[in-house]
């Protein structure tokens, strides 16, 4: 079981299943919200994400694909913990919040066309969506 926490340790969670996909998302939404070139996506079914402590604020919007996306942030420090798409049946958990970051092993690079020009994309990652 993987566990994780936000920056201030108010939010604690557990994942009850292994990832369906692990990757780096270079879409512009993830860049702006995360303040980085990519999001570290550890994808599980929403039912496999369990909030153990704390509370999160949800922000729902249309991602531009016609699907609603909900981003979940710690109510205290603002750390983004998860991005959820009910239409896709996926909860993309921020792997950098894992208690053991070694549990994250990216295999896929999402939306690399949106990556900043200065960003080097690992050629060992399988391109997906907008390569």
Phi and psi in degrees as a GROMACS rama.xvg file:
@    title "Ramachandran Plot"
@    xaxis  label "Phi"
@    yaxis  label "Psi"
@TYPE xy
-98.1907  138.102  UNK-2
-124.752  159.755  UNK-3
-158.217  173.504  UNK-4
-153.296  160.962  UNK-5
-83.1931  -178.274  UNK-6
-60.923  -40.0032  UNK-7
-93.3377  0.474071  UNK-8
69.6791  12.5664  UNK-9
-73.976  -41.8447  UNK-10
-92.5361  129.289  UNK-11
-130.446  140.318  UNK-12
-142.936  165.575  UNK-13
-136.01  148.491  UNK-14
-111.177  128.789  UNK-15
-98.1174  9.21522  UNK-16
-147.058  157.911  UNK-17
-71.1325  160.839  UNK-18
-67.3449  144.685  UNK-19
-79.7756  -36.6309  UNK-20
-153.712  145.363  UNK-21
-127.112  128.061  UNK-22
-163.053  179.701  UNK-23
-112.973  124.13  UNK-24
-101.98  122.755  UNK-25
-103.123  16.333  UNK-26
-65.0889  154.991  UNK-27
-66.7061  -30.2521  UNK-28
-60.6837  -48.2127  UNK-29
-63.7892  -36.4947  UNK-30
-64.4355  -46.9228  UNK-31
-67.1035  -46.8954  UNK-32
-68.0049  -39.0232  UNK-33
-90.1352  -15.5393  UNK-34
68.1579  29.5672  UNK-35
-144.224  173.908  UNK-36
-71.3737  -20.0801  UNK-37
-156.283  166.163  UNK-38
-105.961  139.65  UNK-39
-92.5227  102.414  UNK-40
-99.747  114.262  UNK-41
-111.251  98.3023  UNK-42
-87.099  127.517  UNK-43
-135.253  168.61  UNK-44
-68.8054  143.085  UNK-45
-52.7032  -34.738  UNK-46
-68.4219  -14.5297  UNK-47
-91.1319  -1.57438  UNK-48
-97.418  125.136  UNK-49
-126.309  115.562  UNK-50
-75.967  119.569  UNK-51
-96.2089  -35.9876  UNK-52
-151.027  153.911  UNK-53
85.5918  -174.154  UNK-54
-142.152  155.415  UNK-55
-128.106  149.498  UNK-56
-96.8916  135.602  UNK-57
-104.306  138.403  UNK-58
-126.619  117.175  UNK-59
-109.954  137.019  UNK-60
-154.099  167.299  UNK-61
-84.8348  121.84  UNK-62
-74.6629  -1.96442  UNK-63
100.043  -10.8427  UNK-64
-99.9035  0.651972  UNK-65
90.8768  -4.23645  UNK-66
-104.679  138.958  UNK-67
-78.2493  141.678  UNK-68
-125.582  139.869  UNK-69
-120.003  124.051  UNK-70
-101.935  135.404  UNK-71
-114.36  126.527  UNK-72
-123.051  145.504  UNK-73
-58.8285  132.888  UNK-74
-66.0316  -24.0136  UNK-75
-92.3556  -53.1401  UNK-76
-106.913  -12.1881  UNK-77
86.6018  2.75279  UNK-78
-57.6399  130.661  UNK-79
-78.8687  121.565  UNK-80
-98.5822  -40.3251  UNK-81
-153.082  149.164  UNK-82
-120.276  128.18  UNK-83
-121.816  136.237  UNK-84
-124.151  106.697  UNK-85
-66.2549  -34.2723  UNK-86
-61.7395  -35.1196  UNK-87
-94.6112  -9.75171  UNK-88
66.866  37.8606  UNK-89
-129.742  138.758  UNK-90
-114.771  114.572  UNK-91
-95.8547  105.512  UNK-92
-90.1026  140.498  UNK-93
-70.2849  102.757  UNK-94
-64.9183  -19.0323  UNK-95
-76.2867  -4.5814  UNK-96
-97.6266  1.74572  UNK-97
-66.0216  144.156  UNK-98
-63.0509  -31.911  UNK-99
-122.352  92.3162  UNK-100
-59.1435  -17.8869  UNK-101
-67.0436  -12.3039  UNK-102
-71.6049  -13.9595  UNK-103
-94.909  126.319  UNK-104
-138.448  86.4115  UNK-105
-61.9593  140.486  UNK-106
-120.37  -21.8389  UNK-107
-125.246  147.43  UNK-108
-117.438  115.647  UNK-109
-94.0831  138.493  UNK-110
52.5147  50.0003  UNK-111
-67.0904  -20.3939  UNK-112
-60.9486  -23.7457  UNK-113
-91.9626  -2.14468  UNK-114
-64.2161  142.999  UNK-115
-58.8772  148.11  UNK-116
-60.4777  -27.7284  UNK-117
-82.6821  -6.27362  UNK-118
-89.1145  127.193  UNK-119
-90.7022  124.803  UNK-120
-96.5555  130.131  UNK-121
-58.6104  118.356  UNK-122
-68.4209  -12.2691  UNK-123
-80.5552  -8.90404  UNK-124
-87.166  140.165  UNK-125
-76.3713  123.349  UNK-126
-68.0048  145.1  UNK-127
-148.797  125.903  UNK-128
63.6939  93.0676  UNK-129
86.9438  34.0254  UNK-130
